[in-house]
């Protein structure tokens, strides 16, 4: 099972929307995933425990050793399907 961390400004509202969409897309594609949420400022201390970081904004808080996907499209709806496909493909690796 892959582990995914979703980070937004406060770790509550927007990350919940994004996490739900990712869970649904992964389920549709048969990709088992565990999704957790956090604040952007917590990413540096948590990222090492995950396979992928998805953010709802520009991550500038530090460096992480896992792939990072910016997923603002999951909030705006513009390019949403492409972003979800990118996330699924990364989790299949």
Secondary structure, 3 states (H helix, E strand, C coil): CEEEEEEECCCCHHHHHHHHHHHHHHHHCCCCEEEEEEEHHHHHHHHHHCCEEEECCCCCCCCCCCEEEECCHHHHCCCHHHHHHHHHHHHHC
